[in-house]
Amino acid sequence: MSKRDELIEKYAADLKDKCGVNPSMDLLKKVTIGCGPSIYNSDAATVAGSQQAELDTVKNNFLIKKLGLADGANLDAGIDAVMEKYGRSNANKYRAVVYYLLTVHFKKESIYN
């Protein structure tokens, strides 16, 4: 099993155990691949849900640039909903899991087809 496959399994477990979501493995794999090499860097692989600068990066680089969403209060509300679902007290929020949840939240799975 490759390192990426191991990480995808870890992300799937997080989605099931911490978020109560039964993930589409195909979509999770595509989202993970879309994260690029950041998944192998311990700092870049996670999202600091309590740091506004980090949340702004998620909004600008993922929601607006990648998913093509228009900036607005709904983006912040979506990020907030995902952080709540993942668990605010959960220190390690994997970027691929956050991006997966945001993709599903905004119904943008078609971006990865």
C-alpha positions as CSV (number, residue, x, y, z in Angstrom):
1,M,0.0,0.0,0.0
2,S,1.4,3.4,-1.0
3,K,1.8,6.2,1.5
4,R,-1.1,8.1,-0.2
5,D,-3.4,5.1,0.1
6,E,-2.5,4.8,3.8
7,L,-3.4,8.5,4.3
8,I,-6.7,8.0,2.4
9,E,-7.5,5.2,4.8
10,K,-6.7,7.4,7.8
11,Y,-8.9,10.2,6.3
12,A,-11.8,7.8,5.7
13,A,-11.5,6.6,9.4
14,D,-11.6,10.3,10.5
15,L,-14.7,10.9,8.4
16,K,-16.5,7.8,9.9
17,D,-15.3,8.1,13.5
18,K,-15.2,11.9,14.1
19,C,-17.7,13.2,11.6
20,G,-20.2,10.4,11.3
21,V,-19.9,10.4,7.5
22,N,-19.6,7.3,5.3
23,P,-17.4,8.8,2.6
24,S,-17.3,8.1,-1.1
25,M,-13.9,6.6,-1.4
26,D,-13.6,7.7,-5.0
27,L,-14.3,11.4,-4.1
28,L,-12.0,11.2,-1.1
29,K,-9.2,9.9,-3.3
30,K,-9.7,12.7,-5.8
31,V,-9.8,15.4,-3.1
32,T,-6.7,13.9,-1.5
33,I,-4.8,13.9,-4.8
34,G,-6.0,17.5,-5.3
35,C,-4.3,18.5,-2.1
36,G,-1.0,17.7,-3.8
37,P,2.2,17.2,-1.8
38,S,0.8,19.1,1.2
39,I,-0.6,15.8,2.6
40,Y,3.0,14.6,3.3
41,N,4.0,17.8,5.3
42,S,2.8,17.5,8.9
43,D,2.1,21.3,9.2
44,A,0.4,21.7,5.8
45,A,-1.6,18.4,6.1
46,T,-3.8,19.9,8.8
47,V,-6.1,22.9,9.1
48,A,-5.8,25.0,12.3
49,G,-9.6,25.6,12.8
50,S,-9.1,28.2,15.4
51,Q,-6.8,30.5,13.3
52,Q,-8.6,33.0,11.2
53,A,-5.7,33.3,8.7
54,E,-5.8,29.5,8.1
55,L,-9.6,29.6,7.6
56,D,-9.2,32.6,5.2
57,T,-6.7,30.5,3.2
58,V,-9.2,27.6,3.0
59,K,-11.8,30.0,1.8
60,N,-9.7,31.8,-0.8
61,N,-7.6,28.9,-2.1
62,F,-10.1,26.1,-2.0
63,L,-13.7,27.4,-2.0
64,I,-13.1,30.4,-4.3
65,K,-10.2,29.3,-6.5
66,K,-10.8,25.5,-6.7
67,L,-14.5,25.1,-6.3
68,G,-15.3,28.4,-8.1
69,L,-17.7,29.7,-5.4
70,A,-18.5,33.4,-5.1
71,D,-17.2,35.1,-1.9
72,G,-19.9,35.7,0.6
73,A,-21.0,35.0,4.2
74,N,-22.3,31.5,3.1
75,L,-18.6,30.5,2.6
76,D,-17.7,31.4,6.2
77,A,-20.9,29.7,7.4
78,G,-20.0,26.5,5.4
79,I,-16.4,26.5,6.9
80,D,-17.9,27.0,10.4
81,A,-20.4,24.1,9.8
82,V,-17.5,21.8,8.7
83,M,-15.4,22.8,11.7
84,E,-18.3,22.0,14.0
85,K,-18.9,18.7,12.3
86,Y,-15.2,17.7,12.5
87,G,-15.2,18.7,16.2
88,R,-13.8,22.0,17.4
89,S,-11.9,20.2,20.2
90,N,-10.3,17.9,17.7
91,A,-6.7,19.2,17.4
92,N,-5.8,17.4,14.1
93,K,-8.2,18.4,11.4
94,Y,-6.8,16.9,8.2
95,R,-6.9,19.2,5.2
96,A,-8.2,16.5,2.9
97,V,-11.0,15.7,5.3
98,V,-11.9,19.4,5.6
99,Y,-11.9,19.8,1.8
100,Y,-13.9,16.6,1.4
101,L,-16.6,17.9,3.8
102,L,-16.6,21.3,2.2
103,T,-17.0,19.8,-1.3
104,V,-20.0,17.8,-0.1
105,H,-21.4,20.7,1.9
106,F,-21.4,23.0,-1.2
107,K,-22.5,20.1,-3.5
108,K,-19.5,20.6,-5.7
109,E,-18.6,16.9,-6.2
110,S,-18.8,17.5,-10.0
111,I,-15.6,19.5,-9.8
112,Y,-13.8,16.2,-9.2
113,N,-15.5,14.2,-12.0
